[in-house]
Amino acid sequence: MPKPEQSTDFALRLVRSDERRLALDDVYRRYCRYVAAVILRLDGRTSDVEDLVQDVFVEAAVGIARLREPEAIKGWLATIAVRAVRRRLRLRRVWRFFGLDRDADLAGLTDPGASPVDRLLLRAVYRVLDDMPTENRLAFSLHTIEGETMETVAKLCGCSYATAKRRVSRAQRRIAERLSDG
């Protein structure tokens, strides 16, 4: 039979675990749409969003106890989302090498009122993004599509401000070159 202090410790751990689970449920309800939107714009594929959102919140469940500043949860989730998308983009590059990649479904990215020309342009931009180095794509997408400051891009990508700026610049040049080739 366990000693009374051992049962109390066990009960406290269960309570804390339940509180953490409830907190994570609340975090999921509050931020799942935000995380999905970030993933969709970074990745560009509606078919992968649900899987990546789950990946983000699985990683969040493991690390939420270590979160030092609860008010920073939105940025923390964005950082996890960037890492999840980075892994998926790298994996997709391998799939593409072996001819196993499928075309992107960009329906979730376009406004229903967008013109056919705008839809074609969006598809062309995401094709260029699919061909560029993952780090450049992430930096460009965070800065240009998400509207993040260069400081935030650097933080989310885990690089210096100067590196983030170079990556965005390289991506912008590549898009301009590829789209002007006609």
N, C-alpha and C positions, 0 to 999 in steps of 0.2 A: 504494500500500500504506500502511495507517495506521501511524503511529508507535506504538511499543510502549506509551507512556504513554496514548495515545488508546484503544487496545484494552483496556488495563487499566481505564481509566475507564468504558468502555462495559460491560465485564463486571461491574464493581462496581454500575453502575446496574441491570443485569439482575438481579443477586443481590438487591439492595435491593428491586427491584420484586417479585421472587418472594417475598421475605420478607414484604413488605407484603400481597401476595395471600394468602399462607398465614395471615398474622395476621388478615386480613379474613375468610377462611374460618372460622377459629376463633371470631372474634367473631360471625359469623353463626350458627354452630352453638350457641354459648353463649347468645345473646340473641334469636334469632328468635322464640321462643315468647313471651318477655316483650314484645317490640315488637308482636307480633300481638295480645296481650291488651290492651295499652294502646290500640292502634288500634281494636279491636273495641268497647271500652267508650266511647271518645270518639266514634267514628263511628256505631256502632250497627248496622252492616250487614255481615253475614258475607260477602256477595258482593264487597265491596270490599277485604277484608283482604289477600288475596294481592297484589293490585296495589300497595297502599299499603306493605306490607312490602318489596316490591321497590324501590319508590321510596325508602324510607328507606335501604336498604343501597346503592343506587346513589349517593345523596348522601353516605353514609358513606364509600364507596370513594374518592370525590373528595377528601374532607376528612380522612381518617384520618391522613395524613402530618402534618397541622397540629395534631393533638390533642396538647396540651402535657402533660396529666395522664392517663396510661393508666388509672389507677384510677377516673377519672370517666366511663368509657365508657358505663356504663348510663344515667346522667343525660343524657349527650350524645346517645345514641340516642333517649331519650325526648323531648328537645328537637326532634330532627329529626322524630320521629313526630308531635309536636304541629303542626309546620309543615306536614307532608304532609297531615294531617287538615284543617287550616285551609284549605289550598288546595282540597281535595276538597269541603269543606262550602260554600265560596264558589262553586265551580263548580256544585254541586248546586242552589244557590239560583237560579242563572241557568237551569239546566235546568228547575226548577220553574216559573219565570216563563213559559217557553215551553211548559209542559205536557209536558216530556220526562222528568221524574223518575219513577222507579218506587217502589213501596212498599218499605219496609224489611223485610228478612228477619231477625227478631230471635231466631231459633231458637238461635243460638250464645250468646245472652246469658242465656237462661233455664235454670234448673236443671230437669232432666227431672222431678223430683218436685214442681215448683211447681204450685200450684193454678191452675185456669182464671182465677180472680179475679186472682191475682198476675200471670199472663201478660197479662191485659187491662190491668192497671195499668201494667206495664212498657211495653206498646205505647202507652198514653196519654201516659206521661212522655216517651217518645222522639218522639211526635208534637209535643208542646210544644217539646221541644229542637230539632226540625227547623224550627220557626217562629221561634225566637229568634235574635238576633244571634250570629254565629259566636263572637266573643270571649267573650260571656257564657256560651255553651254550653261552650266549652272550659274556662273557669275553673271553672264548676260541676261539670263531669264530672271534672276533675282532683281537685278538692277533695272532692266528695261521693261520687263513684263509685270513684275510684282511692284516695281516702283520703290525698291529699298535703296537707302543711301549706300554709298560706297563703304562706309564704316560697317554698316550692318551686313553687307555682302561679305566683307572680309571676315567678320565674326562667324557668320553662318557657314562659310566655306572653309574656315579654319586656316586662313592665310593672312598675310599682311595687307595693309591698305594698298600699297604699291602693286602687289601681285594681283589683287582683285581688279585694280584699275587696268592693268595690262591685259588680263583675261577678257574683260569686257571690251576693251579696244580691239583685241584680236578677233573676237566674235563679230563685232560690228563691221570690221573690215571684210571678213570672210562673207558675211551676209550680203554686203554691198557688192562685192566682187561677183558672187554667184548669181545674184538677182539681176545684175546689169549685163551678164553674159547672154541673157535672153533665151 
